[in-house]
């Protein structure tokens, strides 16, 4: 049997920054009539939409600040997702609006802009208080 049809599979991604569609590649296929039962194969066109973070993984969540959808890997929560007692407010944030801060345990956690500002101001107050009270506090020298 001869060629019944040629099919081209095009993968298109939607670019959120420029509101244009990006051609991410294509594959060509040739379909023949089956000698076994005389049927014709079906073809599907797949359109993949990348997330705001630029990844093509599954959707992780929407940012509370800008509303952008990010993938599972890039999506974070303020104060950390795995932390049982969250230090931050816990709202979902995208990669663009994430500020990483190191807390007292040496653990680096993602924070939103408001909570990162609160932590910075708290740390500044602690340093200032220590500096002002240092002349009045006696410390024992280790022997």
Backbone torsions as a table, in degrees:
resi	resn	phi	psi	omega
1	UNK	NA	154.2	179.9
2	UNK	-90.8	-179.8	179.3
3	UNK	-72.8	127.1	177.1
4	UNK	-85.3	-43.9	-179.7
5	UNK	-159.8	155.5	173.3
6	UNK	-110.3	135.3	-177.6
7	UNK	-124.6	135.0	178.3
8	UNK	-112.3	126.8	178.1
9	UNK	-100.4	119.2	-178.0
10	UNK	-112.9	130.1	175.8
11	UNK	-104.4	124.6	-175.5
12	UNK	-119.7	136.2	175.2
13	UNK	-116.6	143.2	-179.9
14	UNK	-93.8	121.9	-179.2
15	UNK	-91.7	113.7	-176.1
16	UNK	-70.5	-28.1	-176.5
17	UNK	-72.4	-38.9	-174.6
18	UNK	-111.8	2.8	-177.5
19	UNK	48.4	43.9	174.5
20	UNK	-126.6	161.6	178.0
21	UNK	-97.4	131.8	179.5
22	UNK	-99.7	132.0	174.5
23	UNK	-81.8	116.7	-174.4
24	UNK	-100.0	8.7	178.6
25	UNK	128.6	167.7	-180.0
26	UNK	-154.1	159.4	176.0
27	UNK	-130.9	143.6	177.8
28	UNK	-105.0	142.4	179.9
29	UNK	-134.0	147.9	175.5
30	UNK	-119.5	129.6	-177.5
31	UNK	-114.4	134.7	176.9
32	UNK	-113.7	160.3	173.5
33	UNK	-73.1	135.0	-177.1
34	UNK	-70.0	133.2	176.5
35	UNK	-74.3	-21.5	-176.0
36	UNK	-73.7	-54.0	-178.2
37	UNK	-127.8	3.1	176.9
38	UNK	74.7	15.8	-178.6
39	UNK	-88.3	163.8	177.3
40	UNK	-112.1	136.5	-178.4
41	UNK	-74.4	151.4	178.3
42	UNK	-94.6	147.9	-179.5
43	UNK	-122.6	142.3	179.8
44	UNK	-119.6	139.5	174.9
45	UNK	-99.9	127.8	-176.3
46	UNK	-109.4	127.6	175.6
47	UNK	-113.8	120.9	179.5
48	UNK	-105.4	130.8	-179.4
49	UNK	-109.3	120.4	178.5
50	UNK	-78.6	153.1	-179.8
51	UNK	-80.2	172.9	-179.6
52	UNK	-60.1	-30.0	179.9
53	UNK	-74.5	-11.3	179.4
54	UNK	98.1	-4.2	-178.8
55	UNK	-90.1	157.2	177.6
56	UNK	-106.0	15.6	-179.5
57	UNK	-76.2	178.1	-179.9
58	UNK	-64.7	157.8	-178.0
59	UNK	-69.5	130.6	179.8
60	UNK	-100.4	-34.2	-179.8
61	UNK	163.6	176.2	-178.0
62	UNK	-112.1	136.1	-179.0
63	UNK	-68.7	137.2	179.3
64	UNK	-75.1	-22.9	-178.8
65	UNK	-83.8	-49.1	-173.8
66	UNK	-113.6	-12.4	180.0
67	UNK	81.7	7.4	-179.5
68	UNK	-74.9	143.9	178.1
69	UNK	-92.8	129.0	178.4
70	UNK	-121.0	163.2	-176.9
71	UNK	-77.5	175.0	-177.2
72	UNK	-61.4	-41.1	-177.0
73	UNK	-70.8	-38.9	-175.3
74	UNK	-87.0	-16.8	-176.9
75	UNK	-75.0	132.2	-178.4
76	UNK	-129.9	166.6	171.6
77	UNK	-122.3	143.5	-179.4
78	UNK	-61.4	123.3	-179.0
79	UNK	92.7	-2.0	178.5
80	UNK	98.0	139.8	-178.7
81	UNK	-81.1	-33.0	-175.3
82	UNK	-90.0	-8.9	-176.3
83	UNK	-76.0	117.7	-178.2
84	UNK	-66.6	-36.1	176.4
85	UNK	-110.0	92.4	-172.5
86	UNK	-64.7	137.1	178.0
87	UNK	-82.5	-33.4	-178.9
88	UNK	-94.7	-166.0	-177.2
89	UNK	-82.6	-16.7	176.4
90	UNK	85.7	4.1	-178.9
91	UNK	-74.8	150.2	-178.7
92	UNK	-72.4	139.3	-179.5
93	UNK	-137.5	148.9	178.5
94	UNK	-88.3	175.7	-178.4
95	UNK	-62.4	-36.6	-176.8
96	UNK	-67.3	-33.9	-176.4
97	UNK	-100.5	10.7	179.8
98	UNK	-87.4	130.3	172.6
99	UNK	-115.4	124.8	-179.5
100	UNK	-93.8	130.1	178.5
101	UNK	-128.9	144.5	176.2
102	UNK	-95.4	123.4	179.8
103	UNK	-93.8	179.4	-171.1
104	UNK	-55.6	-29.0	-177.7
105	UNK	-79.8	-0.4	-175.1
106	UNK	83.9	10.0	-179.2
107	UNK	-92.4	130.4	179.0
108	UNK	-97.6	122.5	-177.1
109	UNK	-123.3	152.7	174.8
110	UNK	-81.9	141.1	178.4
111	UNK	-135.8	155.8	172.3
112	UNK	-78.0	174.0	-176.1
113	UNK	-62.7	-41.7	-177.1
114	UNK	-67.6	-45.9	-178.8
115	UNK	-70.2	-34.4	176.5
116	UNK	-65.0	-38.3	176.0
117	UNK	-65.0	-40.2	177.9
118	UNK	-62.7	-43.4	179.1
119	UNK	-64.6	-38.8	179.6
120	UNK	-66.0	-42.5	178.7
121	UNK	-66.3	-38.2	178.5
122	UNK	-64.0	-43.2	178.9
123	UNK	-64.6	-39.7	178.2
124	UNK	-63.9	-41.6	177.7
125	UNK	-63.6	-40.5	179.6
126	UNK	-64.8	-42.6	178.9
127	UNK	-64.9	-42.2	179.2
128	UNK	-64.3	-42.5	179.5
129	UNK	-63.7	-43.9	177.2
130	UNK	-61.0	-41.1	-179.7
131	UNK	-65.6	-42.0	-179.4
132	UNK	-71.1	-33.7	-177.7
133	UNK	-90.7	-8.0	-176.0
134	UNK	-60.9	-34.1	178.2
135	UNK	-68.4	-22.0	-175.1
136	UNK	-97.6	-7.3	-178.0
137	UNK	-106.0	125.7	178.2
138	UNK	-93.6	133.7	178.9
139	UNK	-118.6	139.4	177.8
140	UNK	-81.6	137.1	177.0
141	UNK	-80.5	134.2	176.4
142	UNK	-70.4	140.6	-177.9
143	UNK	-96.3	NA	NA
